[in-house]
């Protein structure tokens, strides 16, 4: 039994939806951040699936660059979350919605 592109796209879509609903419905900034990363990984899975289906390396190379940017995003994003927690003593979005000090 071989796994076709349809199964990869279904799994990728489900992962993206879980991440999307995590961003929409959750209040914790760390959970929202993890949901955004889950959405990025779902897109990476779809790109790799299309790349494998077309027998090219284009999607895999693009995924490599996306993962590089995502690693930098993780470092900056977590630093911002830690800084906000130190200032406000909370990570809830409802209490972090004002940009004034």
C-alpha angles and dihedrals in degrees: 000000000000126000111234132205092265092066092049091050092048092052091045091050092049092049090049091050092050089051093045093051089045090057093045101045107028125088101195113095093215092054090047090050092050090049091054090051089049089054090051091051091049089055090048090053091052092048092051091047092052091045092053092045092053094041093235134120095223096100093044092052090048090050089053091057092045090053091049092053091044091055090055089045091054092054094048095040095050090047089054092048092050091048092050091048091052091052102040102022090227140082097201114122093219091064096041098054096103120079096199119100 
